[in-house]
Amino acid sequence: MRRNRKRQVRVKFLPVPAAGVIVLAASVALSYWFMDSKSAQLGQEIRKYEQKYAALEGERVREESRWNEKKTPEKLERAMLQHGIMMTYPTPEQVVRMDMNGRPMPGQLALVRFQRSRNAGERVARSAQ
């Protein structure tokens, strides 16, 4: 008896090298699409941070101008008077310049005045103890 067997027909749609080229082209296209979308996403994030930076820089400039406005001598003096502080610039007799070793430099008005005031206290007669 003869059996009814189905014939197996081998059909080749594409040769193996052509299929490899198509798979390679599809993978390159997918990787390009992925890199393009990632690049666009990073570009949007960079633009967002640039806008935030521009806003912060504008705020910094405004605050700096407000601070510089408050640093004028008239405004400083007015603010100190409001807080009960009366300050003036030091006179030459109040300034002591020091050398590199930390000793006062000779011949300054402040030192002469200090030495005179110290010597004036020594002229007073001391009582015997």
C-alpha positions as CSV (number, residue, x, y, z in Angstrom):
1,M,0.0,0.0,0.0
2,R,1.0,3.3,-0.9
3,R,0.7,6.0,1.6
4,N,-0.5,9.4,0.8
5,R,2.3,11.6,1.7
6,K,2.2,15.3,1.4
7,R,5.0,16.7,-0.6
8,Q,7.2,19.0,1.2
9,V,7.9,22.0,-0.9
10,R,10.8,24.1,0.0
11,V,10.3,27.7,-1.0
12,K,13.0,30.2,-0.5
13,F,11.7,33.7,-0.1
14,L,15.0,35.4,0.2
15,P,18.6,34.2,0.2
16,V,20.3,34.3,3.6
17,P,22.7,37.2,2.7
18,A,19.8,39.3,1.5
19,A,17.9,38.6,4.8
20,G,21.0,39.6,6.7
21,V,21.2,42.9,4.9
22,I,17.5,43.6,5.6
23,V,17.9,42.8,9.3
24,L,21.0,44.9,9.5
25,A,19.3,47.8,7.8
26,A,16.3,47.5,10.1
27,S,18.5,47.4,13.2
28,V,20.5,50.5,12.0
29,A,17.2,52.3,11.3
30,L,15.9,51.4,14.8
31,S,19.1,52.5,16.5
32,Y,19.1,55.8,14.5
33,W,15.5,56.4,15.6
34,F,16.4,55.7,19.2
35,M,19.4,58.0,19.1
36,D,17.3,60.7,17.4
37,S,14.5,60.6,20.0
38,K,17.1,60.6,22.9
39,S,18.9,63.6,21.3
40,A,15.6,65.5,21.0
41,Q,14.7,64.7,24.6
42,L,18.1,65.9,25.8
43,G,17.8,69.0,23.6
44,Q,14.5,69.9,25.3
45,E,16.0,69.3,28.7
46,I,19.0,71.6,27.8
47,R,16.6,74.3,26.7
48,K,14.6,74.0,29.9
49,Y,17.8,74.4,32.0
50,E,19.0,77.3,29.8
51,Q,15.7,79.1,30.5
52,K,16.1,78.4,34.2
53,Y,19.7,79.7,34.1
54,A,18.6,82.9,32.3
55,A,15.9,83.5,34.9
56,L,18.3,83.0,37.7
57,E,20.9,85.2,36.1
58,G,18.3,88.0,35.7
59,E,17.4,87.6,39.4
60,R,21.0,87.7,40.4
61,V,21.6,90.9,38.4
62,R,18.5,92.5,40.0
63,E,19.6,91.6,43.5
64,E,23.2,92.8,42.8
65,S,21.8,96.2,41.6
66,R,19.6,96.4,44.7
67,W,22.6,95.6,46.9
68,N,24.8,98.1,45.2
69,E,22.1,100.7,45.7
70,K,22.1,100.0,49.4
71,K,25.9,100.3,49.6
72,T,26.0,104.0,48.9
73,P,27.4,106.1,51.7
74,E,24.2,108.0,52.3
75,K,22.1,104.8,52.5
76,L,24.6,103.1,54.8
77,E,24.7,106.1,57.1
78,R,20.9,106.3,57.2
79,A,20.6,102.5,57.9
80,M,23.2,102.8,60.7
81,L,21.3,105.7,62.3
82,Q,18.1,103.7,62.2
83,H,19.9,101.0,64.2
84,G,21.4,103.5,66.6
85,I,24.9,103.2,65.3
86,M,27.0,106.3,64.7
87,M,30.1,105.5,62.8
88,T,32.6,107.7,60.9
89,Y,35.8,107.0,59.0
90,P,38.9,106.6,61.2
91,T,41.1,109.6,61.6
92,P,44.9,109.3,61.0
93,E,45.4,109.1,64.7
94,Q,43.3,106.0,64.9
95,V,45.0,104.0,62.1
96,V,47.9,101.8,63.0
97,R,49.9,100.2,60.2
98,M,51.7,96.9,61.0
99,D,54.9,95.5,59.4
100,M,55.2,91.9,58.2
101,N,56.3,90.7,61.7
102,G,53.1,92.1,63.3
103,R,54.8,95.0,64.9
104,P,53.6,98.6,64.5
105,M,55.6,100.6,62.0
106,P,57.4,103.5,63.6
107,G,56.6,107.2,63.1
108,Q,52.8,106.9,62.9
109,L,50.5,109.6,64.5
110,A,48.5,106.9,66.3
111,L,51.6,105.5,68.0
112,V,52.9,109.0,69.1
113,R,49.5,109.8,70.5
114,F,49.3,106.4,72.3
115,Q,52.8,106.8,73.8
116,R,52.0,110.3,75.0
117,S,48.8,109.2,76.7
118,R,50.6,106.2,78.3
119,N,53.4,108.4,79.5
120,A,50.9,111.0,80.9
121,G,49.6,108.3,83.2
122,E,53.1,107.4,84.5
123,R,53.8,111.0,85.6
124,V,51.2,110.8,88.3
125,A,52.8,110.2,91.7
126,R,52.3,106.7,92.9
127,S,51.3,106.2,96.5
128,A,53.3,104.0,98.7
129,Q,51.7,100.7,99.4
